[in-house]
Amino acid sequence: MTRPAMNPNPGLKKPLEKIEMAKPESSNGQLASRAFSPEGASNNKLETKKTAGLKKNEVYIGNLPSDITEDQIMQLFAAFEPVTVRRIVSGLKCFAFVDVGNPQNMTLAVSHINNTIYCGRRLIVRDLVKSRSGDRPLELLDQELPPLEKVDKDSDKAPRAVPCPGRSRDRSETIYAVPLEMRSLLQVEMLSSCFKTTEWIVESARVRGEVGLMVMETFPQMPFFWAMNLTPETYIKMCQLFNALSVVTQDQPFLTKAEVQRGRRCMAEYPGESGDWNRCWIVDVVENKVVLLYVDSGNTACVPAAALKSLDNDEFWDVPPLVQPFVLHQGVLGNQKMDGTILKGTVIGCHEAEPHILKFSQSDDN
C-alpha cells in the first residue's frame, strides 16, 4: 500500500474523523481478577458481581462470544461514544457493561445494536437503568439469551448486521457480516431520499478491471471498506461539488427541531480544524441526537441535532455519491487508519449476497 505525496484534491476533507475509542481501563491482571471461572462462581456471587457498582450511563450487552476482546466491544459501540467497557466471562457465558456517556447514547445503542447478529449470535442489549427501575433481577437477562444461532451469509432473516470479526465455518472459509450502512436496503432508501433515483447503485456495480481507489473508511479486521474510484470524471465532480458547498455553507440555515427527521438530507460539519461541511443523510433520531451517514465518505456518526444545516436544493444532489462499497477478494484490513491511502488493483466481480459491493483484488504494488 502506498500513500500519495499529497491529497489529489486539497479541498476534499474526510467528512468525519473516526470516533476515538477509549482504551479499556483494565489491565490483563485486572481483567483476570474480574473473570469468573466455571468452578468458582455461584449464581449468588454472579448476581452480586453484576449489580455492584453499576454506572448511570451503562448498557448491558449479552450473548457475546466468549473470546471477544474489550477492544472489539468498544468497536461495536464506536458510533455511540463509548467511554469504558467491563467484560465478564462466567463459564460459557460472556457479557459486558458499556458506559456510553449519556442517556441519549444509551437509547441509540439499544435501538441499533439490540437483536443484531454478531459472529453467529443474536446480541441482547439492555438499558440498565430501565431494568433496575422495573424491579427485574438483572440475572434474568442471562437466562433470556438464546443459544448459538447459525446465520447463513445470504439470509435476510437478520434485520440488521454489525461489523464483527469473521468466524470460520471450516478451516478454509471465513464469513463476514456486511456492515449495516453498506447493505442494499439502506443504500436504496438513502438514494431515494437524497437523489430521487436509485440508478447509481446499478451503474456503480458495473465497474470492472484495473482501478485506483482512495480509501475513505474501513472496518478493523474486516475486508469491507469505502473508497473513491479515482477516475478523471470522479475528480471533476468532486471539485465541483465541494467548491459549491464551500460557497453556500455560511448562508444555509440550521434545521429546526421539527425539521430534524429520519430520512432527511442535510449537511453537517465533521470534527477537525478545517470546518468543512459535507452532504449527509439522517439515519435515525433520538431526542437531541442523530445518527448520520456521510454520503461522500461512507462514515457514520452520532452528532447533536442542532448541528445540522439545510441542504434541500437539488443542484447539490445532482452529483451521485463519490464513494462506493468494496470488499477485499482476500485478506482483511488492519486496525491502522487508512484514510487517503491509494490502493491499486482489479475489480474482479461482486459480493455474493450484496452485488453492489465490488470485489477488489490488490496488486503486488501496494
Number of C-alpha atoms within 10 A of each C-alpha: 12 11 14 10 6 8 13 12 12 8 14 15 20 22 27 23 15 18 16 12 17 15 13 17 13 15 9 9 8 10 16 13 9 16 15 20 13 12 8 9 15 12 10 10 11 14 15 12 15 17 14 8 8 14 14 15 20 26 27 23 25 24 23 26 18 15 8 15 13 21 13 15 23 23 21 17 22 21 23 26 21 27 20 21 24 18 22 23 20 19 14 12 16 20 24 21 23 24 24 26 17 14 17 17 25 27 17 23 25 17 15 18 21 17 17 20 23 25 25 21 20 24 21 22 24 23 18 21 17 11 15 12 8 9 8 11 11 17 15 10 17 15 8 11 16 13 9 13 12 12 17 12 13 10 9 11 9 12 10 19 22 20 22 23 20 18 15 12 10 8 7 6 10 11 15 22 24 22 16 17 20 19 18 16 11 13 17 16 16 24 21 14 16 26 19 13 14 17 13 15 19 11 10 18 18 13 17 15 11 15 18 17 22 23 21 25 24 24 20 19 18 22 23 27 24 25 26 22 21 16 11 9 9 17 16 11 16 20 14 13 20 19 13 13 18 13 10 10 18 10 9 15 11 18 18 13 11 6 12 23 18 15 18 19 26 23 24 25 20 20 15 12 6 10 12 20 23 26 26 29 24 25 21 19 20 18 13 12 18 26 23 29 23 24 23 21 26 25 21 24 22 21 19 14 24 14 13 25 25 20 25 14 9 11 10 17 17 13 14 21 23 19 23 23 22 25 22 18 19 11 12 17 18 13 11 10 15 17 18 21 18 20 22 20 17 19 22 14 19 20 16 12 14 14 16 25 25 25 23 27 21 19 12 8 9 12
